[in-house]
Amino acid sequence: MDIRVIRETGSTNADMLALAGEGVPEGVWLRAERQTSGKGRMGRQWEGDEGNLYASTLVRLRDGDPPAPSLALVAGVAVHAALTHFAPDSGLTIKWPNDILADQAKIAGILLERAGDAVVIGIGVNVTHHPLLTDRATTSLRALGVSMCDATSLCEELAGQCVQMLALWRSHGLDAIRSQWLSRAHPPGSPLLARLPDGTQVEGQFETLDRDGALILRLANGARSVIHAADIFLL
């Protein structure tokens, strides 16, 4: 297990993309004790001080792999499994595509970036503290009463879970990961709001994922809306 730890960086994803260009192999991890210029989905800033997990890893796409965007589901399942190892009674769920929630409060986020055959998976987990945001609730492992976990042990567990889930993704395809994801997600019928990239909004009930991993909402008029990219909120 190759986990490289640095004291501080702007963005572990940016650093890992640079390492990918230098030819580092799949499975390398980079963890920063402090991150100053990270980013989340939709261009949000993701930074923080010591105690939380700021890490990135690398997947090298191979011939015959499932579609690269489905790695978002792989990452979500792996992070959920790692957190559940330390917090089995915290009611953790995945919100599409890969945010991890504890009682509807965000505890972890994931960002994927691609360069050629390299997909960098950036993961941020609130271990010891969490930001106060105006648009969503947040929490941390410490706030949930989990004290026997730090960024080092969490990263080690996460690296192991990623190896397992990547093997499942490659050997049994997207359907196997989709089943894992659905078993860990908010239940069917959960009311969701989707803010689409063009600024429009769609409201409906969570139904399932399609065979490609897109989100399917059941609208009030009975129609189904297939969401491929959006910011999702539980209502």
C-alpha positions in Angstrom: 0.0 0.0 0.0 1.7 3.2 -1.2 0.3 6.2 0.8 2.5 9.3 0.6 2.0 11.9 3.3 2.9 15.6 3.0 2.6 18.3 5.5 0.6 20.9 3.4 -0.4 21.4 -0.2 -2.8 23.5 -2.2 -4.7 20.5 -3.7 -4.0 16.8 -3.5 -5.9 16.3 -6.7 -3.7 18.8 -8.5 -0.6 17.1 -7.1 -1.9 13.7 -8.1 -2.7 14.9 -11.7 0.9 16.0 -11.9 2.1 12.6 -10.6 -0.1 10.9 -13.2 1.6 12.8 -15.9 4.9 11.5 -14.6 3.7 7.9 -14.9 3.0 6.9 -11.3 1.0 3.6 -11.2 -2.5 3.0 -10.1 -3.1 2.7 -6.4 -0.7 5.4 -5.2 -2.3 7.7 -2.6 -1.3 11.2 -1.6 -2.6 12.5 1.8 -2.0 16.1 3.0 -2.2 17.0 6.7 -3.5 20.4 5.6 -5.0 21.5 2.2 -5.3 25.2 1.3 -6.7 25.4 -2.2 -8.8 22.2 -2.8 -12.0 22.2 -4.7 -15.2 20.2 -4.6 -18.0 19.6 -7.1 -19.4 22.5 -9.0 -16.2 24.5 -8.3 -16.7 24.8 -4.5 -13.7 25.5 -2.4 -12.6 22.5 -0.2 -9.9 23.3 2.3 -9.1 22.8 5.9 -6.7 22.5 8.7 -5.2 19.5 10.4 -7.3 16.6 11.6 -9.5 15.9 8.6 -8.7 13.7 5.7 -7.5 15.3 2.4 -6.4 12.6 0.0 -6.3 11.6 -3.6 -5.6 8.3 -5.4 -5.2 7.3 -9.0 -7.0 4.8 -11.3 -5.4 3.8 -14.7 -8.2 3.0 -17.1 -7.8 -0.4 -18.9 -9.3 -1.9 -22.0 -12.6 -3.5 -21.0 -13.2 -1.4 -17.9 -16.7 -0.1 -17.3 -17.3 3.6 -18.2 -15.0 5.9 -16.4 -17.8 8.1 -14.9 -19.0 5.1 -13.0 -15.9 5.4 -10.8 -17.9 8.0 -8.9 -20.1 5.2 -7.7 -17.0 3.0 -6.9 -15.5 5.8 -4.8 -18.8 6.5 -3.0 -19.2 2.8 -2.0 -15.5 2.6 -0.9 -15.8 5.7 1.3 -19.1 4.6 2.8 -17.5 1.2 3.6 -14.5 2.8 5.2 -16.5 5.2 7.3 -18.9 2.4 8.4 -15.9 0.4 9.6 -15.3 3.1 12.2 -18.9 4.4 12.7 -21.1 1.3 12.2 -24.1 2.8 14.1 -24.1 6.3 12.6 -26.7 5.7 9.9 -24.4 6.7 7.0 -25.9 6.9 3.5 -24.7 7.9 0.0 -26.3 10.8 -1.7 -26.0 10.7 -5.5 -23.5 10.4 -6.9 -21.0 10.0 -4.0 -21.5 12.4 -1.1 -21.6 10.6 2.3 -24.3 11.8 4.8 -25.0 11.1 8.4 -28.6 11.9 9.2 -28.7 14.2 6.1 -25.5 16.1 7.2 -22.5 15.8 4.8 -19.5 14.1 6.3 -17.5 13.4 3.1 -17.2 14.5 -0.5 -15.5 13.1 -3.6 -14.2 14.8 -6.8 -13.1 12.9 -9.9 -10.8 14.5 -12.5 -9.4 12.8 -15.6 -6.3 13.2 -17.7 -5.9 10.7 -20.5 -6.1 7.2 -19.0 -5.7 8.5 -15.5 -8.7 9.2 -13.3 -7.8 11.0 -10.0 -10.2 10.5 -7.1 -10.0 13.2 -4.5 -11.6 12.5 -1.1 -12.3 14.8 1.8 -13.7 13.5 5.1 -14.6 15.5 8.1 -12.8 13.6 10.9 -12.2 16.0 13.7 -14.1 19.1 12.6 -16.6 20.3 10.0 -17.3 23.6 8.2 -20.4 25.6 8.9 -22.1 26.1 5.5 -25.1 28.2 4.6 -26.6 25.8 2.0 -26.3 22.4 3.7 -25.8 20.7 7.0 -22.4 19.2 7.8 -20.9 16.9 10.5 -17.8 15.0 11.4 -16.8 11.7 12.9 -15.9 13.5 16.1 -19.3 15.2 16.2 -20.9 11.8 15.8 -19.0 10.6 18.9 -16.3 8.6 17.0 -13.0 9.2 18.7 -11.0 6.0 17.8 -10.3 7.2 14.3 -7.8 9.6 12.8 -6.9 10.6 9.2 -4.1 8.1 9.1 -6.1 5.1 10.0 -9.1 6.2 7.9 -6.8 6.6 4.8 -5.4 3.1 5.3 -8.9 1.6 5.6 -10.1 3.6 2.6 -7.2 2.4 0.5 -8.0 -1.2 1.2 -11.7 -0.6 0.4 -10.8 1.0 -2.9 -8.8 -2.0 -3.9 -11.7 -4.3 -3.2 -14.3 -2.1 -5.0 -12.1 -1.6 -8.0 -11.7 -5.3 -8.3 -15.4 -5.8 -8.1 -16.0 -3.1 -10.7 -13.5 -4.7 -13.1 -14.5 -8.4 -12.6 -18.3 -8.1 -12.3 -19.0 -4.8 -14.0 -21.0 -1.8 -13.2 -24.1 -3.7 -12.2 -22.3 -5.1 -9.2 -21.2 -1.6 -8.0 -24.7 -0.3 -8.7 -26.1 -2.9 -6.4 -23.6 -2.0 -3.7 -24.4 1.7 -4.1 -28.2 1.2 -4.0 -27.9 -0.8 -0.8 -26.1 2.1 0.9 -28.1 5.0 -0.5 -31.1 6.9 0.7 -34.2 4.8 0.3 -36.5 4.9 -2.8 -39.1 7.6 -2.4 -36.8 10.0 -0.7 -37.6 13.5 -1.9 -34.8 15.2 -3.8 -34.0 18.5 -5.5 -31.7 18.5 -8.5 -30.0 21.7 -9.5 -28.9 21.2 -13.1 -25.8 22.7 -14.7 -27.9 25.1 -16.7 -29.4 26.6 -13.6 -32.8 24.9 -13.7 -34.2 22.7 -10.9 -36.0 19.4 -10.9 -37.8 18.1 -7.9 -39.0 14.5 -7.4 -38.6 11.3 -5.5 -35.6 9.0 -5.7 -36.5 5.9 -7.7 -33.2 4.2 -8.6 -30.1 4.4 -10.8 -30.2 3.5 -14.5 -27.8 0.9 -15.9 -25.2 3.6 -16.5 -25.4 5.0 -13.0 -27.5 8.0 -13.8 -30.1 9.2 -11.2 -33.7 8.6 -11.9 -36.3 10.8 -10.2 -40.1 10.2 -10.3 -41.8 13.5 -10.8 -45.1 14.6 -9.3 -46.8 14.1 -12.6 -45.6 10.5 -12.8 -42.9 11.1 -15.4 -39.3 9.9 -14.9 -36.4 12.3 -15.1 -32.9 10.9 -15.8 -30.2 13.1 -14.2 -26.6 12.7 -15.5 -25.1 15.8 -13.7 -26.6 17.9 -11.0 -26.2 19.2 -7.4 -28.5 17.0 -5.3 -30.3 18.0 -2.1 -32.4 15.9 0.2 -35.7 17.6 1.0 
